[in-house]
Amino acid sequence: MVKQYKGDWHVKNLTSYNHLLHLLFGQLTGCDSLRDICLCLEAHSKILYHLGFRNTVNHTSLSRANESRDYRIFEGLGFYLIGLVRPMYS
């Protein structure tokens, strides 16, 4: 899906995978804003590699990625994961 929607075209720091990790971290930890996500990740900077983060970005870069990256990348991933889980709960 990233190739289909050119999600990583002209991207230097924040790949689609890293973007997804930032958003999932914020969802799982209950962060209210992009600034909260970045502050929590900065507080845990010593263990980020073990969580799968290669690098972190500031809230401005995360906001720009949310604006410019096609939402259908994450929508397609969500539909795919729902399709995998749905038979387990039917």
Backbone torsions as a table, in degrees:
resi	resn	phi	psi	omega
1	MET	NA	-33.4	178.3
2	VAL	-64.9	-41.4	178.1
3	LYS	-68.6	-39.5	-178.0
4	GLN	-62.9	-42.8	-178.0
5	TYR	-100.2	10.0	178.2
6	LYS	52.1	52.2	-177.3
7	GLY	-71.1	-29.3	-178.5
8	ASP	-107.5	22.3	-179.4
9	TRP	-75.5	123.5	-178.9
10	HIS	59.1	39.1	178.4
11	VAL	-104.4	133.0	-179.6
12	LYS	-100.9	-51.8	-172.2
13	ASN	-108.1	-44.3	-170.2
14	LEU	-104.8	94.3	177.0
15	THR	-74.4	169.2	179.5
16	SER	-62.6	-37.6	178.5
17	TYR	-64.2	-46.4	179.6
18	ASN	-66.9	-35.5	176.0
19	HIS	-62.0	-45.3	178.0
20	LEU	-61.7	-41.7	178.1
21	LEU	-61.3	-42.0	178.5
22	HIS	-61.3	-45.9	-177.9
23	LEU	-68.8	-39.1	177.6
24	LEU	-65.9	-40.3	177.0
25	PHE	-59.8	-44.2	178.6
26	GLY	-64.2	-37.5	179.2
27	GLN	-68.9	-44.5	-177.1
28	LEU	-71.3	-31.5	-179.2
29	THR	-91.6	-4.9	177.1
30	GLY	76.0	30.9	178.0
31	CYS	-70.6	144.4	-177.4
32	ASP	-92.3	-20.2	-176.3
33	SER	-147.6	170.7	177.6
34	LEU	-65.0	-34.6	178.0
35	ARG	-64.1	-39.1	176.9
36	ASP	-63.0	-41.0	178.8
37	ILE	-60.2	-47.8	-178.2
38	CYS	-65.9	-38.2	178.9
39	LEU	-67.9	-40.4	177.6
40	CYS	-65.2	-41.7	178.9
41	LEU	-66.5	-36.7	178.1
42	GLU	-67.2	-34.8	178.8
43	ALA	-68.1	-29.1	-179.8
44	HIS	-104.9	33.8	-172.6
45	SER	-62.7	-26.0	-177.2
46	LYS	-75.8	-22.6	-177.4
47	ILE	-110.6	6.7	-176.1
48	LEU	-62.4	-36.2	-179.6
49	TYR	-61.1	-38.1	-179.1
50	HIS	-73.9	-19.1	175.4
51	LEU	-87.0	-7.8	178.5
52	GLY	104.8	-1.0	179.9
53	PHE	-83.7	128.3	175.3
54	ARG	-84.7	-39.6	176.3
55	ASN	-154.7	161.3	176.8
56	THR	-111.3	162.2	179.5
57	VAL	-126.9	166.3	177.6
58	ASN	-84.2	171.8	-174.7
59	HIS	-67.5	-25.2	178.4
60	THR	-67.6	-44.7	178.5
61	SER	-66.1	-37.6	178.3
62	LEU	-66.8	-38.0	177.7
63	SER	-66.4	-43.0	177.8
64	ARG	-63.8	-37.4	177.9
65	ALA	-65.7	-38.8	177.4
66	ASN	-63.7	-35.6	-179.4
67	GLU	-75.2	-39.9	-170.6
68	SER	-94.5	-28.4	-176.6
69	ARG	-78.1	139.0	-176.7
70	ASP	-67.4	128.6	-177.5
71	TYR	-67.7	-21.2	-176.4
72	ARG	-66.8	-18.6	175.3
73	ILE	-63.5	-50.3	-178.0
74	PHE	-75.4	-32.3	177.0
75	GLU	-64.5	-44.6	178.7
76	GLY	-63.6	-39.8	176.6
77	LEU	-63.5	-41.6	177.8
78	GLY	-61.9	-44.7	178.2
79	PHE	-64.1	-38.0	178.4
80	TYR	-63.9	-45.8	-179.4
81	LEU	-67.9	-37.4	176.1
82	ILE	-64.0	-39.7	177.0
83	GLY	-62.2	-33.9	177.3
84	LEU	-72.0	-36.8	-173.5
85	VAL	-86.9	-29.8	-174.7
86	ARG	-54.7	-44.4	178.3
87	PRO	-62.0	-27.6	-179.4
88	MET	-69.5	-27.0	-176.0
89	TYR	-109.9	12.6	179.4
90	SER	-88.9	NA	NA
